Amino acid sequence: MYECFDVSISDKVAHLQLNRPDRYNSMIPAFWSELPTIIRELDAAGSARAVVISSTGKHFCAGMDLAVFTGGGGLGGDGGVSEEGRRRGHVWMLVQHLQDSFTALEACRMPVLAAVQGGCIGGAVDMVCAADMRYCTEDAFFCVQEINIGMTADVGTLQRLPKIIPEGIARELAYTGDRLPAARAREVGLVNEVFADHEALVSGVLDVAARIARHSPLAIWGTKEMINFTRDHTVADSLRYMAGWQSGMFQPADMMEEFGAKSDQRDPEFEDLPSRPGSI
């Protein structure tokens, strides 16, 4: 169904796997439409409660494929215009289109977990920085590759990475293009946990996602909304936003179900999130 992904849903956990291992899962033009389409469809339906993005083959993702910037179906044409100002306007819109493909991960109501094996390079760093959490294998490494090819990273790394790890370390990675190995990535807080191999990684991350999926999806949605808002606003603004959200979204049904399930020694059962208007 998709050129770049295999998608499955089991026990309320959606699993997206990059499926072009022979090309190191590089981001061809189709990738930039498929990823946001899949994420927005999952978000719109409201039935999945966590999303895992993993990969196949030796490397998680080699980043942007040059086909994105070439003709013959690429995204980097001239937009059908010849005047220079209009051509520059086309590039401006193109970059925002690529950015929006990853911002979809943040906008999704469900937590998104990235499982990284091998290389996570260039645009792949942009992608995983937009996820809620990151995990990797012992052989994984992260590289802000853009500086190594004479350009400024432009799809989210420079905006998100300094809010995930210490700013000085983010600057060093962005300025030097050096590889950040798995152990150091764990040390600076880029990844939550390092697993021995790919099999253990995927199993472990799916387990984390399953633990998330057992909780109230409404409470998880509110939690993600608040964390994202707080990252970009003052404490005072964030507290005020929290108060407004809670005054409308906090209802006792899910809390009572949690209490009842604990008392009955069973797993709680919650209603799915409402589908987004216009998605049915």
N, C-alpha and C positions, 0 to 999 in steps of 0.2 A: 504493500500500500504506500509506503514511503521509501524514498531513495536513500535516505541517510539514517533512518531510525527503525528499530523494531520496538513496538509498543505493546505492553501487556498490563492487565490490571488483575490483582489477586488480593483478596481480603482487604479491600479499600486502599491498597497501595499501588500506585501506577509506576511502572518501570519502563524508562526510555533507555534504549541501548543504541549507541552509535554503531553502525553496522558496515563500515567500509574499512576493515582492518588492513586490506592490501594497499590502501592509500593513506594509512595512518589516520584515518577518520578526519581528513582535512575538510575544511568547511567550503564546499562547493556552493554555487548559487542556490541550489534547492534547499540546502541546510537553512538558509536565512529566512525562508518562508515556512518550511516544515516545523522548525522548533517553536516559533511563536504560535503557529496554528495548533499544534498538539497541546501546548500548555494552556492556551486560551480555551480550547475545547474542554479540557479537563476542568479548568476553573469554572467555565460556564455551566457544565453539567452539575457540579457540586457533589458528586458521589465519591470521588477519590478523596482521601484524607491526608495523603502524603505522596510526594513524587520523588523517585530516585532516578538520577541520570548516571548511567555507567557506560562502559565502552567495551570494545572487543579488540583482540590482537595485542601486539607488543606495547603500543602507546595509546594513551587516552585520546589525544587529539593533537595533530601537528599544526593546528591553527588555520589561518585563512589560505584557501587555495587560490592560486593566481588566476584561475578561471573567473573568479568574481569580478576581476577588473578588465577582462578581455571581452571581445565581441562574441557573436555567435551564441547568444543566450545569457551572457554574463550580465552583471548588474552595473558595470562600470562604463557603459556607453555614454554617448553625448546627450542622451535624453531627447534626441530628435531635434536639437537646436544647434545652430552654428555660431551665433554671436557669443563672444567670450563671457560676458556677464551672465548670460543665461546658462552657459555651460558650467560656470562656477556655481550657479544656483542649483543645478542638477546634482553636483557633487555634494553640496550642503545637505540636500534632501537625502541623498544616498547614505551618507554617514549616519544621519538620524534614523534611517530605516534599519541599518545594521544595529545601531544602539538599541532601538526598540525591541529587536529580537531577543536581547538579553534582559531588558527591563521587564519583559513579560514574566520572567522568573520571580522578580520582586513583587509584581502586581498580582500574581497568583495567590489566591486565598489560602492555599495549602503550603506547608513547608516543602522546600525543594532541597534535596540532599545530593551532593556530587561525590561520586566514587571514582577516584583517579588512580590509574596504573600507568607506569612508564612516564613518558613525556606529556606534560601539559604546557603547551607552547603558544605564545602569541595570543591569538583570539581565544584560545581555550582558557587562558587565564582570565580574560574579560568575562567569559561565560561563568566560570566557577565562582568568581567574585560576586556575581549576582545571585548565587544560591544562598540558602540559609546557613548551611553547614557544608564542610568539605572533609573528606576522609581520603586516605591514600595508601598505597603499598610501599614496602620498604625500598623498592627500586624507583619510586616516582621522583620526578623533579619538575619544578615550575620555572618558566623562563619568560620574561617580558621581552620577547624576541624583536619587537618592532625597532628598538634602538639599534639592533644589530644589522638592520637592513636600511638604515638611514631615514626612519620616519618616527613620528610621535604616536604612541599608542592612542587610539581614538574611539574605542568602543566600550570603555567603562573601567579598565584597569586603573587608570590614573585617578579616577573619581572614587572608586570603591576600595581599592587595596589599602590606601592610607587610613581608612576607617576600620580595617580588619586587623592590620598589624601595625607596629610602631612606625610612625611616619619616616623616620630616618632610614629604617630598613627598606621600606617601600621605595624611597628615593634611590637608595643604593641599587636595588634590583632594576629600577627603571632607567637609571643612568648608565649602568655597566652592562646590562644584558646578561649578567652571570646567572648560572643555574642555582636554584634554591633546592637542595636535596630534602628528602622526606623528613629526616630527623630534625633538621633546622626548621622546616616548615611547621612541624609540631611544636618546637621550642618557641617560635615567635607567635604562634596562635593562628596560623593560616589554616591548619587542619586540626580536627578534633582528636583523631586517632590514626595510628599507623598500623597496618595489617601486614602479615608475613607475605601474602601472595594475593593474586587477583581473586581466586575463589573465596578465600577468607574475607577479602574486602567486600565483595558483593554480598556475601551472606551476612556479614556484620552490619553493613549499611541497611540492608533490607530489614534486619532485625530492629535497628533503631527506628526505621520508618514504621514498622509494625507497632512498636510501643507508642509512637505518636498517634497512630491511627486508632488506638484503643480509647483515646480521650475524646472529650466533647469537641466536635469539629467547630462549633460556634466559639468555644473558648480558645481553641487554637487559632482560629481566624483573628479574633480580637488580639491575641498575644502577638501574632506576627505583625498586625497592623500597628500596634503600639511600639514595638521594637523598631520597626522601619521609620515611623514618624519621629521617635525620640532621637534616632541617629542624626536626623537632619534639622532638629529644632531644639530650642532651649528646654530646660527642665520645666520651667513654669508653663510654657506653651504645651508641652507634652502632658503635664498633669491636667491641664484644662481640657485637652482633647480626650484624655482618658475618662474624665468625669462625664463628658458629653456622651461618649460611646457607651459607658456603663449604664447611664440613665436610660438608654434605649434598648441596648442589646442584652443586658443582664436580666434573665428571667430564671425562676427557680427550678424549672423542669429538669435541666441537665444535672444540676447539683443534687436534686432529690434522687435522680437515677444513680448517680455515683454512690451516694450514701446507701441506697437500697441494694445495689450490687455488692458493696462491701459487706453489708449485713447478711446477704444471702449467699455470700462466697461464690459469686458468679461474675462473668464479664459484663460490664455495662453495655446497654444498647442505646444508641442515639440516632435521632433523625438526621438524615443527610442535610447538608447546606442547601438553601434554596438555589435553584438554577438562576443564572443571570437573565434579566429581562431580554427578550429577543432571541434567546438561545434555543428555544423549543420549536 
